[in-house]
Amino acid sequence: MTEPLLLTGGRLVTATDDAVNAWVHVHDGRIAAVGAGPAPELGGSVRRVDVSGLLLLPGLVDIHQHGGGGAGYEGRPEDVAEAVHFHRMHGTTTTVASLVSAPLTDLEQQLGRLAPLVRAGLLAGVHLEGPWLSPARAGAHRRSALALPDRGNVARLLTAGDGAVRMVTIAPELPGAPAAIEQLAAEGVVVALGHTDATYAETRDALRRGARAGTHLFNAMRPVHHREPGPVLALLESDAAVELVADGIHLHPAVLADAARVLGPGRTVLVTDAMAGAGLADGTYHLGGRDVTVTDGVARGAGGEIAGSTVTLLDAVRFAATVAGIPLQAAVAAATSAPARLLGLPAVGHLSPGARADVVLVTPELRPVGVLFGGRWARSLPRSPRRVTR
């Protein structure tokens, strides 16, 4: 049992609400009620916490993340827990572990280690970002680890994941990819198109076959050309959800804002693509068996290619809202309800009765000061919260 709580006096910002003097009632690890105005009297067993001066956001949902705080998702369970804890302290209460391309046997072993952590609730699932990617658009992935999709190796990895694989990135132009997309979709896996040199027509065909998302739009992807619009335009004009990395490195703020405007709040999904160096000083870290050097907060592989990011998802929301000029509610939706809906996670990404009590309390500048995870304090509140200004 968790302590019953009544958070009062904050500004509630979700995909559907922006209310001042709001209150949130937490009971038994769930959201019991939410409202604005005078808070209800609930009796002595409920601890009232005045959060005046703070914004209350739903717990953030990151569906594309490789690690943080010095740890990643390719190794020991304790490393996985360390990375999840780092991001949770910064407001990400639902984490999907992304794995980069590796030989099938290595990926099977990694999935075997992660599957129990998904069943235990530490992770919300696994995202296979490879190995079925285009060698021409591999980015930071080792080309030697890439493979062509076929029914056998798709089944091998799904079996190794034992239900943990929620999302797979695939280049739809690869031989065997059309059938693999249908196979993955039939198993309930979200198929995302990315690391691809596909044409516009190939991308549209993949969407018809069951692909439902795009992986970090524009990055590691054939660029738009006026005679061959490629995957970018095909994804933008579809009904697919589309990832955007809002770190100021992967996308120019104007590109980020324009893409989010075209997609709309329901299809825009902010992700971090964070790697082990997120939240730490410049230095050398590891991603997919390769050294990654972080200089001035930018992660790059040996060839100079971008190799993930060093931001948290709250950093991405703040950049989207304050630098790119995306409306705050839309930025919050893109980091909460939109990714949760894409992956079929009904208990997270919103603050409404019955949802898991994941609440992020932030300053008006969108800096984290308190995090509730399942009704328990993962990051305790300070003693003197600041006043909210709209």
C-alpha positions in Angstrom: 0.0 0.0 0.0 1.2 3.5 -0.8 0.4 6.6 1.3 -2.8 8.4 0.1 -1.9 11.8 -1.1 -3.7 15.0 -2.2 -1.5 17.3 -4.2 -3.1 20.8 -4.2 -2.6 24.2 -5.7 -0.4 23.4 -8.8 -0.9 24.0 -12.5 -2.0 20.8 -14.2 -0.8 20.3 -17.7 -1.7 17.2 -19.7 -2.7 16.5 -23.3 -6.2 17.6 -22.6 -6.0 20.0 -19.6 -4.2 23.2 -18.6 -5.7 24.2 -15.2 -4.4 26.3 -12.4 -5.2 25.7 -8.7 -5.5 22.0 -9.6 -5.5 19.0 -7.3 -4.7 15.3 -7.8 -5.8 12.6 -5.4 -3.5 9.6 -5.3 -4.8 6.4 -3.6 -3.2 2.9 -3.6 -0.8 3.8 -6.3 -3.4 5.1 -8.7 -5.0 8.4 -9.6 -8.3 8.5 -7.7 -9.5 11.9 -8.8 -8.4 15.1 -10.5 -9.9 18.6 -10.4 -9.4 22.3 -10.2 -10.5 24.8 -7.6 -10.9 24.1 -3.9 -9.5 20.7 -3.0 -11.9 18.2 -1.4 -11.7 17.3 2.2 -10.7 13.7 2.3 -10.1 13.0 6.0 -7.1 12.6 8.2 -5.6 9.5 6.5 -4.8 11.5 3.3 -1.6 13.5 3.4 -2.2 17.0 1.8 0.8 18.3 -0.1 0.8 22.0 -1.2 2.4 22.1 -4.6 1.7 25.8 -5.3 4.3 27.2 -7.7 4.7 23.9 -9.5 3.4 22.3 -12.7 2.0 18.8 -12.5 2.6 16.7 -15.6 1.9 13.0 -16.3 4.9 10.8 -15.9 6.9 10.9 -19.2 7.0 7.9 -21.5 10.2 7.4 -23.5 9.9 4.7 -26.2 13.4 5.2 -27.7 16.2 5.2 -25.2 19.5 3.3 -25.0 20.6 4.3 -21.5 21.7 7.1 -19.2 23.5 8.0 -16.1 26.5 6.0 -17.2 24.6 2.7 -17.9 22.9 1.1 -20.8 20.5 -1.7 -21.6 22.8 -4.2 -23.3 24.4 -5.7 -20.2 23.7 -6.7 -16.6 20.3 -6.2 -14.9 21.8 -3.8 -12.4 23.0 -1.6 -15.2 19.5 -1.6 -16.7 18.1 -0.6 -13.3 20.7 2.2 -12.9 19.7 3.7 -16.3 16.0 3.4 -15.6 16.5 5.1 -12.2 18.5 7.9 -13.7 15.7 8.8 -16.2 13.0 8.2 -13.6 14.6 10.8 -11.3 14.3 13.2 -14.3 10.6 12.5 -14.9 10.6 9.5 -17.2 8.4 7.0 -15.4 7.8 4.6 -18.3 10.9 3.4 -20.2 11.2 1.2 -23.3 14.8 -0.1 -23.7 16.2 0.3 -27.2 18.8 -2.2 -28.5 21.1 -1.3 -31.4 22.0 -3.8 -34.2 24.1 -6.8 -33.1 24.5 -10.4 -34.3 21.3 -12.4 -33.8 22.9 -14.5 -31.1 23.9 -11.4 -29.1 20.4 -9.9 -29.5 18.9 -13.1 -28.3 21.0 -13.0 -25.2 20.2 -9.3 -24.6 16.5 -10.0 -24.9 16.8 -13.0 -22.6 18.2 -10.6 -19.9 15.6 -7.9 -20.5 12.5 -10.0 -20.7 12.3 -10.7 -17.0 12.8 -7.0 -16.3 9.8 -6.3 -18.5 7.7 -8.9 -16.7 8.8 -7.3 -13.4 7.6 -3.9 -14.5 11.0 -2.2 -14.5 10.7 -1.7 -18.3 7.6 -1.2 -20.4 9.1 -3.3 -23.2 12.0 -3.5 -25.7 12.5 -1.6 -28.9 14.7 -3.4 -31.5 16.4 -0.6 -33.4 17.9 -3.1 -35.8 19.4 -5.3 -37.1 17.1 -4.9 -40.2 18.4 -1.5 -41.3 19.8 -0.1 -44.5 23.6 -0.1 -44.7 23.3 3.2 -46.5 21.6 4.8 -43.5 23.2 2.8 -40.7 24.2 5.9 -38.7 26.0 4.7 -35.5 25.0 1.1 -36.0 27.8 -1.3 -37.0 27.3 -2.3 -40.6 28.7 -5.7 -39.9 25.8 -6.4 -37.5 23.1 -5.6 -40.0 21.0 -8.4 -41.4 18.2 -9.0 -43.9 14.8 -9.8 -42.4 13.3 -13.2 -43.0 10.6 -15.2 -41.2 13.1 -17.3 -39.4 15.2 -14.6 -37.8 12.2 -12.4 -37.0 10.7 -15.4 -35.2 14.0 -16.0 -33.4 14.1 -12.6 -31.8 10.4 -12.5 -30.9 10.8 -15.9 -29.2 13.8 -14.7 -27.3 11.9 -11.6 -26.2 9.0 -13.8 -24.9 6.5 -11.0 -25.3 8.9 -8.2 -24.3 9.4 -6.8 -27.9 7.0 -4.0 -28.3 8.6 -2.1 -31.2 10.9 -2.9 -34.1 12.6 -0.4 -36.5 13.0 -1.7 -40.0 14.1 -0.4 -43.4 11.2 -1.3 -45.7 13.2 -1.5 -48.9 15.3 -4.4 -47.7 14.7 -7.8 -49.4 12.2 -9.7 -47.2 11.1 -6.5 -45.3 7.5 -6.4 -46.7 6.7 -9.9 -45.4 8.6 -9.2 -42.1 6.5 -6.0 -41.5 3.3 -8.1 -42.0 4.7 -10.8 -39.7 5.6 -8.3 -36.9 2.3 -6.5 -37.2 0.4 -9.8 -36.9 2.3 -10.4 -33.6 1.1 -7.1 -32.2 4.5 -5.4 -32.5 4.7 -1.8 -33.5 6.6 -1.6 -36.7 8.5 1.7 -37.1 10.2 2.7 -40.4 13.7 4.1 -40.0 17.4 3.9 -40.8 16.1 3.7 -44.4 16.9 4.6 -47.9 13.3 3.8 -49.0 11.5 5.6 -51.7 8.2 7.3 -51.2 6.4 4.4 -52.8 8.2 1.8 -50.7 7.4 3.7 -47.6 3.7 3.9 -48.5 3.6 0.2 -49.2 5.1 -0.5 -45.8 2.5 1.6 -44.1 -0.2 -0.3 -46.0 1.3 -3.6 -44.8 1.0 -2.6 -41.1 3.9 -0.2 -40.2 2.5 2.4 -37.7 5.4 4.6 -36.8 8.6 6.4 -37.9 11.9 6.3 -36.1 13.6 9.6 -35.4 12.2 11.4 -38.5 14.8 12.9 -40.9 17.7 11.3 -39.1 19.3 8.2 -40.8 16.7 8.5 -43.5 16.7 9.4 -47.2 16.2 13.2 -47.4 13.3 14.9 -49.1 13.9 15.6 -52.8 11.3 17.3 -55.1 11.4 14.4 -57.5 11.6 11.7 -54.9 10.0 12.7 -51.6 11.2 9.5 -49.9 10.1 8.3 -46.4 9.8 11.7 -44.7 6.9 13.0 -46.8 5.2 9.5 -46.8 5.3 9.4 -43.0 4.2 13.0 -42.5 1.1 12.6 -44.7 0.1 9.2 -43.2 -1.6 8.5 -39.9 1.5 7.0 -38.4 3.0 8.2 -35.1 6.4 9.7 -35.7 9.4 10.1 -33.4 11.3 13.5 -33.1 14.5 13.9 -31.2 14.2 17.3 -29.5 17.8 17.8 -28.3 18.8 20.7 -30.5 21.3 18.5 -32.3 19.3 16.0 -34.3 16.9 18.6 -35.6 16.9 22.4 -36.1 14.2 24.0 -33.9 12.3 25.2 -37.0 12.3 21.6 -38.5 11.1 20.2 -35.2 8.3 22.8 -34.9 7.1 22.4 -38.5 7.1 18.6 -38.2 5.2 18.7 -35.0 2.7 21.1 -36.6 2.1 18.8 -39.5 1.8 15.7 -37.4 -0.4 17.3 -34.7 -0.4 16.4 -30.9 -1.7 12.9 -31.4 1.0 11.7 -33.8 4.1 13.6 -32.5 6.2 11.5 -30.3 9.2 13.1 -28.5 12.0 10.7 -27.8 15.5 11.1 -26.4 17.5 8.4 -28.2 19.6 8.8 -25.0 22.8 6.8 -24.5 24.8 5.9 -21.5 26.4 9.4 -21.3 23.1 11.2 -20.8 23.3 13.4 -17.7 27.1 13.0 -17.3 30.2 15.0 -18.3 31.9 14.8 -21.6 33.9 11.6 -22.1 33.9 8.2 -23.8 31.0 5.8 -23.4 29.7 2.7 -25.1 26.8 2.0 -27.5 26.3 -1.3 -29.3 29.8 -2.4 -28.8 31.3 0.8 -30.1 33.0 3.7 -28.4 31.0 7.0 -28.4 32.7 10.3 -27.6 30.6 13.0 -26.0 32.0 16.5 -26.6 30.1 19.6 -25.5 27.1 17.3 -24.8 27.0 15.9 -28.3 27.5 12.1 -28.7 29.4 10.9 -31.9 30.8 7.7 -33.2 34.4 7.3 -34.5 33.3 8.4 -38.0 31.7 11.6 -36.6 28.1 10.4 -36.9 25.6 11.3 -34.3 25.3 8.4 -31.8 22.3 9.0 -29.7 21.8 12.0 -27.4 22.6 13.0 -23.9 19.3 14.5 -22.9 16.4 13.4 -20.7 12.8 13.4 -22.0 12.0 16.4 -19.8 14.9 18.2 -21.4 13.3 17.4 -24.8 9.9 18.7 -23.6 11.6 21.9 -22.4 13.5 22.4 -25.7 10.4 21.8 -27.7 8.3 24.2 -25.7 10.8 27.0 -25.0 13.1 26.9 -28.0 11.1 25.4 -30.9 7.9 27.2 -29.7 5.7 24.1 -29.7 2.7 24.8 -27.4 3.4 23.3 -23.9 0.3 21.1 -24.0 1.4 19.7 -27.3 4.9 19.1 -26.1 3.6 17.3 -23.0 1.3 15.2 -25.1 4.2 14.2 -27.3 6.1 12.8 -24.3 3.1 11.2 -22.5 -0.2 10.3 -24.1 1.0 9.9 -27.7 3.8 7.4 -27.0 1.6 5.5 -24.5 -1.2 5.2 -27.0 1.2 4.0 -29.7 2.5 1.2 -27.6 -0.8 0.3 -26.1 -0.1 1.3 -22.5 -3.4 2.5 -21.2 -2.4 3.0 -17.5 0.3 5.6 -18.2 0.7 8.9 -20.0 -2.3 10.7 -18.5 -3.6 11.9 -15.2 -7.1 10.6 -14.9 -8.9 8.2 -12.5 -7.5 4.7 -12.7 -4.2 5.6 -14.2 -1.0 4.6 -12.5 0.0 7.5 -10.2 3.0 8.7 -12.1 3.2 12.5 -11.6 6.1 14.8 -12.4 6.3 18.1 -10.6 8.4 20.8 -12.3 9.2 24.4 -12.0 7.8 27.0 -14.4 11.1 26.6 -16.3 10.3 22.8 -16.6 13.0 21.7 -14.2 12.2 18.5 -12.2 11.7 18.9 -8.5 9.5 15.9 -7.6 8.5 12.6 -9.2 5.8 10.1 -8.1 6.1 6.6 -9.6 3.1 4.4 -8.8 2.2 6.7 -5.9 5.6 6.6 -4.3 8.1 9.4 -4.2 11.0 8.5 -6.6 12.2 12.1 -6.2 11.0 14.0 -3.1 9.7 17.5 -3.3 11.8 20.5 -2.0 10.6 22.4 1.0 9.9 25.7 -0.8 8.3 25.3 -4.2 8.1 28.4 -6.4 5.1 30.2 -7.6 3.5 29.3 -10.9 3.4 32.0 -13.6 1.5 31.5 -16.8 
